[in-house]
């Protein structure tokens, strides 16, 4: 498996089942970091992609990641060490539940591209199916843990399947996390909404809602999408 070359870092992905995909890049590029978080946590690092995007986009002194899968953990550490921001990046080899039990610090920003089922999961390898299977980390566990780890004025952000949005918002609300931004993502103009990008805080505000279309036609990307990811992709 060839490394994935971004403008300011490289992702080696030969060891892990989860490869670089549009969802992770979208989330990392979309999140609003204008509040200048000093500490960031990426839950479920995979390859370390999102944490590396956070290092490129922010001046946060601490950027931690958690990864349970052995191979993915090794890959994340490798990608962190090979980057220009190795001194700010650290990956914990643990489950989220173990991490919450042991860590006392709070984070200003928490981000996750959580695992979820796809309609084709039966065709996936066992490792990849587990990486994408929400029972390996339920939304309830994810959001309860996030609310415990998030600082009082912090933000958190996720990308999920659109059909899960209503349920996800209910679980978030039960944990006093309120949506400040929602962007619903379509692959093309005439297709249905596929993903929801969500950013929350403990503060109730009017939710800023938008729609993002990725392609006008095959490989002809929308200006909005290109503007979002141009700091990362070498070619678009």
C-alpha positions in Angstrom: 0.0 0.0 0.0 1.5 3.3 -1.1 1.9 6.1 1.4 -0.6 8.9 1.0 1.3 12.2 0.4 -0.4 15.4 1.7 1.1 18.9 1.4 2.8 19.0 4.8 2.9 15.3 5.9 2.8 11.7 4.7 0.5 8.9 5.9 2.0 5.4 5.8 -1.0 3.0 5.7 0.5 -0.4 5.1 -0.2 -1.8 8.6 -3.8 -0.7 9.3 -7.1 -1.8 7.9 -8.4 1.8 7.8 -6.9 3.8 4.9 -7.0 7.5 4.3 -10.5 8.4 3.2 -12.6 11.4 2.4 -14.4 11.4 5.7 -11.3 11.9 7.8 -10.0 14.7 5.6 -13.4 16.4 5.5 -13.7 16.4 9.2 -10.1 17.6 9.9 -10.5 20.4 7.3 -14.1 21.4 8.3 -13.8 21.9 12.1 -13.7 25.4 13.4 -10.6 26.0 15.5 -11.0 29.8 15.8 -11.2 29.5 19.6 -7.5 28.4 19.6 -7.6 25.2 21.6 -4.4 24.4 23.5 -5.1 20.7 23.9 -6.7 18.4 21.4 -7.7 14.7 21.5 -8.4 12.5 18.5 -10.5 9.4 19.5 -9.8 6.4 17.3 -6.6 7.5 15.5 -6.5 4.9 12.7 -3.4 6.3 10.9 -3.1 9.5 12.8 -4.5 11.5 9.9 -6.9 13.8 11.8 -4.4 14.4 14.6 -1.8 15.4 12.0 -4.3 17.7 10.4 -5.0 19.3 13.8 -1.2 19.8 14.2 -1.0 21.5 10.8 -4.1 23.7 11.5 -3.4 24.8 15.1 -0.8 25.9 17.6 -2.1 23.5 20.3 0.7 22.4 22.5 -0.8 19.0 23.2 -2.3 16.8 20.5 -3.1 13.3 21.8 -4.7 10.4 20.1 -6.2 7.1 21.3 -6.1 3.9 19.3 -7.0 0.4 20.5 -6.0 -1.7 17.5 -2.4 -2.8 17.7 -1.5 -2.3 14.0 -3.3 1.0 13.8 -1.5 2.2 17.0 1.9 1.3 15.5 1.0 3.0 12.3 -0.1 6.2 14.0 3.0 6.4 16.1 5.1 5.9 13.0 3.2 8.7 11.2 3.5 11.0 14.2 7.3 10.4 14.5 7.8 11.1 10.8 6.0 14.4 10.9 7.3 18.0 11.6 5.1 18.1 14.7 6.3 14.9 16.5 7.0 16.9 19.7 3.3 17.9 20.0 1.8 14.5 19.1 1.3 11.5 21.3 -0.8 8.3 20.8 -2.2 6.2 23.7 -2.6 2.5 23.1 -5.9 2.0 25.0 -9.6 1.7 24.7 -11.6 4.9 25.2 -13.0 3.5 28.5 -9.6 2.7 29.8 -8.4 6.2 28.8 -11.3 8.0 30.6 -10.6 6.0 33.8 -7.0 7.0 33.9 -6.7 10.5 32.5 -7.5 13.4 34.7 -6.8 16.3 32.3 -9.5 17.9 30.2 -9.2 18.7 26.5 -10.2 22.0 24.8 -11.1 20.1 21.6 -12.1 16.5 21.0 -12.5 15.1 17.5 -13.5 11.7 16.1 -14.3 9.9 12.9 -16.0 7.1 14.8 -16.3 3.6 13.5 -19.6 2.7 11.8 -21.2 0.1 9.7 -21.4 0.4 5.9 -23.9 -1.4 3.7 -21.0 -3.4 2.3 -19.5 -4.4 5.6 -19.9 -8.1 4.9 -17.4 -7.7 2.0 -14.8 -6.1 4.3 -11.9 -7.9 6.0 -12.6 -8.7 9.7 -10.2 -6.0 10.8 -11.7 -3.3 8.6 -15.3 -4.4 9.5 -14.3 -4.0 13.2 -12.9 -0.6 12.5 -16.1 0.5 10.9 -18.5 -1.4 13.3 -20.2 1.0 15.7 -20.5 -1.7 18.4 -16.8 -1.6 18.9 -17.4 1.9 20.1 -21.1 2.9 20.6 -22.2 6.5 20.2 -23.3 6.4 23.8 -19.8 5.5 25.0 -18.3 8.0 22.7 -20.4 10.9 23.7 -20.4 10.1 27.5 -16.7 9.9 27.4 -16.3 13.1 25.4 -18.4 15.0 27.9 -16.2 13.8 30.7 -12.9 14.7 28.9 -14.0 18.0 27.4 -13.0 21.3 29.1 -15.9 23.6 30.2 -15.4 25.9 27.2 -14.3 23.2 24.9 -15.7 22.0 21.5 -16.0 18.5 20.0 -16.6 17.4 16.5 -17.6 14.2 14.6 -18.5 12.9 11.2 -21.3 10.3 11.1 -23.7 8.7 8.6 -26.6 11.2 8.0 -29.2 8.5 8.9 -27.6 8.4 12.4 -27.8 12.2 12.9 -31.1 12.4 14.8 -30.1 9.6 17.2 -26.6 11.1 17.7 -28.0 14.5 18.5 -30.3 12.9 21.2 -27.4 11.1 22.8 -25.3 14.3 22.7 -28.1 16.3 24.3 -28.4 13.8 27.1 -24.7 14.5 27.8 -25.2 18.3 27.7 -23.5 18.6 24.3 -25.3 21.0 22.0 -24.8 21.4 18.2 -23.3 24.7 17.2 -22.6 23.7 13.6 -24.0 21.0 11.3 -22.9 20.5 7.7 -24.7 17.8 5.7 -22.6 16.3 2.9 -23.7 15.1 -0.5 -21.4 13.3 -3.0 -23.1 15.1 -5.9 -25.9 17.5 -6.5 -28.5 14.9 -7.3 -27.6 12.4 -4.7 -29.0 12.1 -1.2 -27.2 13.4 1.9 -24.5 10.9 3.0 -22.7 12.3 6.0 -23.3 14.8 8.8 -20.4 16.9 10.1 -21.3 18.1 13.7 -19.5 20.4 16.1 -20.8 20.7 19.7 -20.1 22.6 22.9 -21.7 22.7 26.4 -23.2 26.1 25.3 -26.6 26.2 23.6 -26.5 28.4 20.5 -28.5 28.7 17.3 -27.1 25.9 15.1 -25.4 27.1 11.9 -26.6 24.6 9.3 -25.2 24.2 5.8 -25.0 21.7 2.9 -21.8 20.7 1.2 -21.7 19.1 -2.3 -18.4 17.4 -3.1 -18.6 16.9 -6.9 -20.4 18.8 -9.6 -19.7 15.9 -12.0 -17.3 13.0 -11.8 -13.9 14.3 -10.6 -15.1 17.9 -11.1 -15.1 19.1 -7.5 -17.1 21.9 -6.1 -15.4 25.2 -5.3 -16.6 24.8 -1.6 -15.0 21.4 -1.3 -11.8 22.5 -3.0 -11.5 25.6 -0.7 -12.0 23.4 2.3 -9.3 20.8 1.6 -6.8 22.7 -0.5 -4.3 23.1 2.4 -4.0 19.3 2.5 -4.4 17.6 -0.9 -1.5 17.9 -3.3 -3.9 17.6 -6.3 -7.6 18.3 -6.5 
